[in-house]
Amino acid sequence: MPGVPALPAAEIERVFRAEYGRAVAVLVRVFGDIDVAEEAVQDAFTAAVQRWPSAGLPASPAGWIITTARNSAIDRLRREASREDRQAKAALLHAGGGDTELAEEDAVRDDRLRLIFTCCHPALAIGAQVALTLRLLGGLTTAEIARAFLVPESTMAQRLVRAKGKIRDARIPYRVPTEAELPGRLRAVLAVVYLIFTEGHTASSGEHLVREDLCAEAIRLGRLLAELMPDEPEALGLLALMLLLQSRRATRTTSGGDLVLLAEQDRGRWDRDLIAEGQAILRRCLRRNQPGPYQIQAAINAVHSDAPTAAATDWRQILQLYDQLHSLTPTPIVALHRAVAVAEVDGPDAALVLVDGSAIGGHLDGYHLFHAIRADLLRRLGRTTEAAHAYRAALDRTQNAAERAFLQRRWAGVA
Amino acid sequence: MAHYLLSVYQPEGTPPPPEELEKVMRDVDAYNKELKAAGAWVFAGGLHAPSTATVMRLKDGDVLMTDGPFAEGKEYLGGLSIIQAPDLDAALEWGRKAAMATTLPIEVRPFYWDDEPTS
């Protein structure tokens, strides 16, 4: 067929994945029902697989998907409503029959924001928030989400069904929170995206240290949040943080999959484009002078990105940033990471006093990094027997194969 | 408008001292007045101890009666409110106020309706 470029199935899938969240968000507004919206987008996908290879990619794929899905949903709901299906009637009634504007850009933006806040509603368990966000906004399949979180597909399917059922039956609203609620609700949304990133960055179990798909998806969601909420410095801060961490991805493990510490990474192989983008976004949000935890963590990582060698790291600036972070979020975990900076500025003995002090020690016994950091300080102080004990304690507390191998090597070095 | 059940869960054991209890009763009273003023109140009540309960159960065509609550536990249903609210956010706000007034855990649960909920 001359003039029409061949459109491989993989390309159709890619377009649908990219437009999934937008389409579902608009259709949830129109029909007031997530299941109806998802089913309609699935119908549109089936139609696209039949039409697009011969007709070519439409000028506006998103508009085509949304219109096709809406028409298909209305046909389906009319059939079901005629069989006295109450849910179908309610969805049709919600759609109002009128031609509401479907893909107008401002409205779509609001729809996606609404969907994000619905997915990350605090009345849903955090695992359900993560799964819903990846499914509805990320367009990941249930099987993909299940694989990423190492649970059986049927378990993940049940989790999604239960969460969508609660949204419908308990009437979790589809709206952007009021200004008074926004700070708390936004924190929950950012926490979900960062959880997806950290789960990908350091998988809590499994063979590979990095599960690329989750990191990439979290960054895609982070870009969406930054685009939808350009006036929220913490949304920008989170994106900057993820980009800066991601820039070191290639150097965090050896080709054999072994963990490489920040100080020993080949800085020449850090992704300069991601660093430049992360630092530019960070400068933009810091100018607003409303510091928050994500912005400060991004700033800490930007200091590392700036250092041409590990020895050239400006640890004093990092310590100042940790002081600021700790005053905003005085948690044992932040205090622990601050102690690492103290070790570089004031020496390992000063850091060990902090680690064993009441603000940290005792709170984090179940956390492998607490024991790993303690072990490293003891090793640097020449207290090898205690260091060996601490490495063992760390080993007992992580299932990640790359981290375990690293801790084994460290343990063997002092045992 | 949807209807929600707000259940108050009470720990087994001795009740708090009278002066604490009095404050709770005052706060709960104010809470119920606020619900009524907002047009959200449908019903509210406190329950006698679980030891006063009787369970009726159909078995082989007969209804058997047992003395005591359906489930023995460390916590039991101590009272309930039924409210109407436009969505879960509004219901959770009432739940938050109930937790503050009673100082006890509150379960917020939507009603399932056979008919379209009336507003």
Chai-1 contact restraints between the chains, C-beta under 6 A:
chainA,res_idxA,chainB,res_idxB,connection_type,confidence,min_distance_angstrom,max_distance_angstrom,comment,restraint_id
A,D169,B,P110,contact,1.0,0.0,6.0,A-B,restraint_1
A,A170,B,L88,contact,1.0,0.0,6.0,A-B,restraint_2
A,A170,B,P110,contact,1.0,0.0,6.0,A-B,restraint_3
A,R171,B,A2,contact,1.0,0.0,6.0,A-B,restraint_4
A,R171,B,D87,contact,1.0,0.0,6.0,A-B,restraint_5
A,R171,B,L88,contact,1.0,0.0,6.0,A-B,restraint_6
A,I172,B,L88,contact,1.0,0.0,6.0,A-B,restraint_7
A,P173,B,D87,contact,1.0,0.0,6.0,A-B,restraint_8
A,P173,B,D89,contact,1.0,0.0,6.0,A-B,restraint_9
